[in-house]
Amino acid sequence: MSQREEFEKWASNEGAWPAAIERSRDGYKLAKTQADWNAWKACAEICRCLSPADERLAMELVDEGQRFKEALEDIRDLGAGHPSYIIAMAALNPNFPE
């Protein structure tokens, strides 16, 4: 499986959200998917240069990032008026609630 195929499998939740990986010219229609793809490629390049011990640490950090992302999605699902949502958004975005 290519790097892009692996990314698209992840970004579409294993095909459950095909709209998330729709392409437009050289990129993705969704800005978030494009940003995730750019980050994915950057991480792949960094990992290419890592020692095996560093690579294990990097993978642990990626796993932590995925758990963090899932937690944020759970909070988002509570709704914009929920106190946990407001606290999380304020902590992550100094310009919230613009």
N, C-alpha and C positions, 0 to 999 in steps of 0.2 A: 504494500500500500504506500502510495506517495505521501509526502509531507502534506500536500494540499488535501488529499483524500482523507488523511487522518484528521486534519483540522476541520474539514467540512462535516465529517462524521460527528465530531465533538460539538461543533457550532450549531448543528441542526438537531442535537439531542438524538443521535443515531437515526436520523431521517424523520423524526417526529415533526420537525419544523422546517420543511423545505424552503419556505419563504425567507428564512434567516440566511440562506446561502445563495440567493438569487444574485446573479452577476450583472454588472453594468460596465461595459467596456472592459477596462483592465482591472476593475475592482469589484466590490460588492455593493449592492444597492443600499443596504443598511450601513450607516456610518459606524455603528457599534461592531458589526461583523468585520468591516474593513480594519478598524482599530485592533480588534482581536487578532486578525490575520497578520497585521504588521508586528504585533507583539509576539505571536507564535513564531514568525520567521526570525525575529531578533533572538528569542530564547533558543531556537534551534542552532543559530550561529554561535551563540555563547557556549552552549553545551558541546558543540563540535570541538571547542578549544579546551574543555575541562578534563582533568584527570578523572579516573573512575571514582575516587572518593568525593571529588567536587561534584561529579555528575549525580551521585546518590543524594548529596545535600540539595542540589538544585531540584531534583525530582521531589524531595520532601517539601521544598518550598512551593513547588507547583501544586502539590496535593493540598497544602495548607491554603493556597490561593483559591483552589477549587472549592474547598469547604467554606471559605469566606464568601465566595460568590454565591454559593447555595444558600447560606445564611441570609445574605442580603436579599436574595430572591424571595425567601420566606417572609422576610420583613416587608418587602414591597407588596406581597400578596395580602398583607393585613390591611392595606389601604392608606392613602395619603393622610387621612385624619388620625390614624392610630399613633399614640405617643412613641412607640418603638420606631415607627417609620420616621417620624419627625426628628427624633434624637439621632438616628443613624444617618439620615441625610445631612443634618447639620454638622455632624462629626466628619463626614466625608467631603463636604463641599462648603467651603467658607462663604460662598455666595448664595447659599440656600436661604430663603426660598425665592430667588429671582424668577 
